[in-house]
Amino acid sequence: MAAKIVLGLLCGLALGFVLQRGRFCVVGAYRDVILVKDNRMFIAVLIAIAVQSIGVYALAGLGLIQLSEVPFTWLGATLGGFIFGLGIVLAGGCATGTWYRAGEGLLGSWIALFAYMLGTVATKWGVLKPASDALTGQKSEDVFIYTTLGISPWVLVALFAVLVGLIVWRHLRQPSFAVPTLKRRKTGLAHLLFEKRWHPFVTALIVGVIAIAAWPMSEATGRMFGLGITTPSGNLLRYITTGDIKFLDWAVFLVIGIALGSYVAAKGSGEFRWRLPDIKTIRNNFFGGLFMGFGASIAGGCTIGNGLVNTSLFTWQGWVATLFIMLGTWVATYFVIIRGKRKANSGAAPSQSVAV
């Protein structure tokens, strides 16, 4: 148990700190492509996938970790991914984004987080389990894309890394955007960690490295996987409601660590503040969280489990679910945000958040 607590919290603290300082949220990466025509965070996500892919297959090749096969439940991946994509826009953040924003004091994220846990528990082990079993019962024999193609995984790793490298190179050649910085109060390491804005690409590199380190840290406790958010979030609620210690694995302490790491980063940078949204936003946060829990459960993962980890393994489950998460995000962005702004501009009063 001590190893689970220490290793899980250490990984979570590092991840939460980096996510908060780099404002790294996958829903923003997908949403901003169509909302503000900004693809920097989307490219950053690709960087994190590429970095993790290289590291994980290197560790597996050296025999330091064992890769588990992820079944391709094609109906769950498509439908669940789409529903999860809708949910993250309503909730105002992806799975990790909700955890780290809760650490910043956003009460709406706490509401979304509770609903996310509730939806996960209901779908995986509760009243919605029959529906989940039906939707995830259809499985394909193919697990990895490279086995379907009959090639080495390193072919896809190399091709993807080169492609991402070219995308980054082309983006960096474009005129840079001015990134606002906080008022300088300190110098040296404190300024670098808490005041200077982190570039999305630098953040992505660090996230990728943490994602690689998560594998041996997790497997050292008997959990044969890397980063994961949905199941451990549900297990945390199960532990809280039952007191059964068997639900406390490495990943539960990982998600707790994400919130704690974000809190440390937000306090150090002066960005922590309790904020209460309006009633409409609270409603969206709650139902968005439920959609997230249900969708991620039947899709086999969230924007981390599928969108960062399973994609780096080049599993069919990861890439298909991620594509439908993106589709759901874009649909929700259009109907919830874009059309909402149009209505507001035509005379409807925009909603205001209340700080407490």
C-alpha positions in Angstrom: 0.0 0.0 0.0 2.8 2.4 0.8 4.3 2.0 -2.7 0.8 2.7 -4.2 0.4 5.8 -2.2 3.9 7.2 -2.8 4.3 6.4 -6.4 0.8 7.3 -7.4 0.9 10.6 -5.5 4.4 11.5 -6.9 3.2 10.9 -10.5 0.0 12.7 -9.9 1.6 15.7 -8.2 4.0 16.1 -11.1 1.2 15.7 -13.7 -1.2 18.1 -12.0 1.5 20.8 -11.6 2.5 20.6 -15.2 -1.1 20.5 -16.5 -2.0 23.6 -14.4 1.1 25.6 -15.4 0.8 24.7 -19.0 -3.0 25.0 -19.2 -2.9 21.6 -20.9 -6.4 20.4 -21.5 -7.4 18.1 -24.3 -11.0 19.5 -24.7 -9.4 22.9 -25.4 -7.1 21.3 -28.0 -10.1 19.9 -29.9 -12.5 22.8 -29.3 -10.1 25.6 -30.2 -9.5 24.1 -33.7 -12.9 25.2 -34.7 -13.8 27.8 -32.1 -10.9 30.2 -32.4 -8.9 28.6 -35.3 -6.0 27.9 -32.9 -4.3 24.5 -33.4 -1.3 25.0 -31.0 -2.8 22.9 -28.2 -3.9 20.2 -30.7 -0.3 19.9 -31.9 0.8 19.8 -28.3 -1.4 16.7 -27.8 0.2 15.1 -30.8 3.6 15.8 -29.3 2.7 14.1 -26.0 1.4 11.1 -27.9 4.5 10.8 -30.0 6.9 11.2 -27.0 5.0 8.6 -25.0 4.9 6.2 -27.9 8.7 6.2 -28.4 9.3 5.8 -24.6 6.8 3.1 -24.0 7.8 0.9 -26.9 11.5 1.4 -25.9 10.7 0.3 -22.3 8.7 -2.7 -23.6 11.5 -3.6 -26.0 14.0 -3.6 -23.1 11.6 -5.8 -21.1 11.1 -3.2 -18.4 7.3 -3.0 -18.8 4.6 -5.3 -20.1 2.0 -3.9 -22.5 -1.5 -5.2 -22.0 -3.8 -5.8 -25.0 -6.8 -3.4 -25.2 -9.8 -5.1 -26.7 -11.4 -3.2 -29.6 -15.1 -2.8 -28.7 -16.0 -0.9 -31.8 -19.6 0.1 -30.8 -18.5 1.3 -27.4 -15.6 3.2 -28.9 -17.7 5.1 -31.4 -20.8 5.8 -29.3 -19.0 6.2 -26.0 -16.4 8.4 -27.6 -19.0 10.7 -29.1 -21.0 11.0 -25.9 -17.8 11.7 -23.9 -16.9 14.4 -26.4 -20.3 16.0 -25.8 -19.8 15.8 -22.1 -16.4 17.4 -21.9 -17.7 20.6 -23.6 -20.7 20.8 -21.2 -18.4 20.1 -18.2 -15.9 22.7 -19.3 -12.9 20.3 -19.2 -11.7 16.8 -20.1 -11.1 14.2 -17.4 -7.7 15.5 -16.4 -8.8 19.1 -17.0 -11.6 18.7 -14.6 -9.3 17.3 -11.9 -6.7 20.0 -12.3 -9.3 22.8 -12.4 -10.9 21.5 -9.3 -7.4 22.1 -7.7 -7.6 25.7 -8.9 -10.8 26.3 -6.9 -13.4 26.0 -9.7 -16.5 24.8 -7.9 -18.1 24.0 -11.2 -15.3 21.5 -11.8 -16.0 19.9 -8.4 -19.6 19.4 -9.5 -18.5 18.0 -12.9 -16.0 15.7 -11.1 -18.6 14.3 -8.8 -21.0 13.7 -11.7 -18.1 12.1 -13.6 -17.4 9.7 -10.8 -21.1 8.9 -10.4 -21.6 8.3 -14.1 -18.6 6.0 -14.1 -19.7 3.9 -11.1 -23.3 3.6 -12.5 -22.0 2.5 -15.8 -19.2 0.1 -14.8 -20.8 -1.4 -11.7 -24.3 0.0 -11.2 -27.7 0.4 -12.8 -26.3 1.1 -16.2 -24.0 -1.9 -16.3 -26.4 -4.0 -18.5 -26.4 -1.2 -21.1 -22.6 -1.0 -20.8 -22.3 -4.8 -21.3 -24.5 -4.7 -24.4 -22.6 -1.8 -25.9 -19.2 -3.2 -25.2 -20.0 -6.8 -26.1 -19.2 -6.4 -29.8 -15.5 -6.9 -30.1 -13.0 -7.1 -33.0 -10.3 -9.7 -33.0 -7.7 -7.0 -34.0 -6.3 -5.0 -31.1 -3.2 -3.2 -32.5 -3.2 -1.3 -35.8 0.3 -2.6 -36.7 -0.8 -6.3 -36.3 -3.6 -5.7 -38.7 -1.2 -4.2 -41.1 1.4 -6.9 -40.5 4.2 -4.5 -39.6 6.4 -3.7 -36.7 5.0 -1.2 -34.2 8.2 0.8 -34.7 7.1 1.6 -38.2 4.1 3.4 -37.0 6.0 5.0 -34.1 8.6 6.3 -36.5 6.1 7.5 -39.1 4.0 9.3 -36.5 7.0 10.9 -34.8 8.3 12.2 -38.2 4.8 13.5 -39.1 4.5 15.3 -35.7 8.0 16.7 -36.1 7.2 18.1 -39.5 4.0 19.7 -38.1 5.8 21.3 -35.2 8.6 22.5 -37.5 6.1 24.1 -39.9 4.2 25.7 -37.0 7.3 27.2 -35.4 8.2 28.8 -38.7 5.1 30.9 -38.6 5.0 34.3 -36.9 4.7 33.7 -33.2 1.9 34.9 -31.0 2.6 37.2 -28.1 2.0 35.2 -24.9 1.0 37.4 -21.9 3.0 37.0 -18.8 2.2 37.6 -15.2 3.8 40.5 -13.4 7.3 39.6 -12.4 7.7 39.3 -8.7 10.5 36.8 -8.5 13.6 35.7 -10.3 15.2 32.4 -11.1 13.5 29.1 -10.6 10.4 30.6 -8.9 9.8 32.9 -11.9 10.2 30.0 -14.3 7.9 27.7 -12.4 5.1 30.1 -11.2 5.2 33.3 -13.3 6.5 32.6 -16.8 3.8 31.2 -19.1 4.7 27.7 -20.3 4.8 27.1 -24.1 2.2 24.3 -25.0 4.9 22.3 -26.8 7.2 22.3 -23.8 4.3 21.3 -21.6 3.5 18.5 -24.0 7.1 17.2 -23.9 6.9 17.1 -20.1 3.5 15.4 -20.1 4.8 12.8 -22.5 7.8 12.1 -20.2 5.5 11.8 -17.2 3.2 9.5 -19.2 6.2 7.2 -19.9 7.3 7.2 -16.2 3.8 6.3 -15.2 4.2 2.8 -16.8 7.0 1.4 -14.6 5.6 3.3 -11.5 2.2 1.7 -12.0 3.5 -1.8 -12.8 5.7 -1.7 -9.7 2.4 -1.9 -7.7 0.9 -4.6 -9.9 -1.2 -2.4 -12.2 -0.2 -3.1 -15.8 -1.0 0.1 -17.5 0.0 3.8 -17.7 -2.0 6.9 -17.0 -5.7 6.4 -16.4 -8.5 8.7 -15.1 -11.9 7.2 -15.5 -11.8 3.9 -13.6 -9.7 5.3 -10.7 -12.1 8.2 -10.4 -14.9 5.7 -10.1 -12.9 3.6 -7.6 -12.3 6.7 -5.5 -16.1 7.2 -5.1 -16.5 3.5 -4.4 -14.0 3.7 -1.6 -15.6 6.8 -0.2 -19.0 5.2 -0.1 -18.0 1.7 1.0 -14.7 2.2 2.9 -13.3 -0.9 1.1 -9.6 -0.5 0.8 -9.4 -2.8 -2.2 -10.5 0.1 -4.4 -7.4 2.1 -3.6 -4.8 1.3 -6.3 -2.0 3.3 -7.7 -4.2 5.2 -10.1 -6.6 6.4 -7.4 -3.6 8.1 -5.7 -2.6 9.4 -9.2 -5.9 11.3 -9.6 -5.7 12.7 -6.1 -2.2 13.8 -6.8 -3.3 15.6 -9.9 -5.7 17.8 -7.9 -3.0 18.4 -5.2 -0.3 19.2 -7.8 -2.6 21.7 -9.5 -3.4 23.3 -6.2 0.3 23.8 -5.4 0.8 25.3 -8.9 -2.2 27.6 -8.7 -1.3 28.8 -5.2 2.3 29.5 -6.2 1.2 31.4 -9.3 -1.5 33.3 -7.6 -4.2 31.7 -9.7 -6.1 29.8 -7.0 -9.5 31.3 -6.2 -12.8 29.8 -5.2 -15.2 30.5 -8.1 -18.9 29.6 -8.3 -20.6 29.5 -11.7 -24.2 30.5 -12.4 -27.1 28.0 -12.3 -27.0 27.3 -16.1 -23.3 26.5 -15.9 -23.7 24.3 -12.9 -26.4 22.4 -14.7 -24.1 21.9 -17.7 -21.3 20.9 -15.5 -23.4 18.2 -13.8 -24.9 16.7 -16.9 -21.5 17.0 -18.7 -19.9 15.0 -15.9 -22.5 12.3 -16.2 -22.0 12.1 -20.0 -18.2 11.9 -19.4 -18.6 9.0 -16.9 -20.9 7.0 -19.1 -19.1 7.8 -22.4 -15.6 7.0 -21.1 -16.8 3.8 -19.4 -18.2 2.3 -22.6 -15.4 3.8 -24.8 -12.7 2.1 -22.6 -11.1 5.4 -21.6 -11.2 9.1 -21.7 -8.9 11.7 -23.4 -6.1 10.2 -21.3 -6.8 6.5 -21.4 -7.7 6.6 -25.1 -6.6 9.9 -26.3 -3.1 9.8 -24.9 -2.2 6.2 -23.8 -4.0 3.9 -26.2 -3.2 6.1 -29.2 0.5 5.9 -28.3 0.1 2.1 -28.3 -1.5 2.4 -31.7 -4.6 0.4 -30.7 -7.7 0.5 -32.7 -9.7 1.3 -29.5 -7.6 4.3 -28.8 -7.7 5.9 -32.3 -11.3 5.2 -33.1 -12.5 6.4 -29.7 -10.4 9.5 -30.0 -11.7 10.4 -33.4 -15.3 10.1 -32.1 -14.4 12.1 -29.0 -13.2 14.9 -31.4 -16.4 14.6 -33.4 -18.5 14.9 -30.2 -16.5 17.8 -29.0 -17.0 19.7 -32.3 -20.7 19.0 -32.4 -21.1 20.3 -28.8 -18.9 23.3 -29.4 -21.1 24.4 -32.3 -24.4 23.9 -30.6 -23.5 24.9 -27.0 -20.8 27.6 -27.5 -21.0 29.0 -31.0 -24.8 29.1 -31.2 -24.9 30.2 -27.6 -22.7 33.2 -28.4 -24.9 34.1 -31.4 -28.0 34.1 -29.2 -26.2 36.2 -26.6 -25.1 38.7 -29.3 -28.6 38.9 -30.6 -30.0 40.1 -27.3 -29.9 37.3 -24.7 -28.0 38.2 -21.5 -24.7 36.3 -21.3 -24.2 34.3 -18.2 -21.8 35.6 -15.4 -19.7 33.6 -13.0 -19.8 34.6 -9.3 -16.6 34.4 -7.3 -16.9 33.3 -3.7 
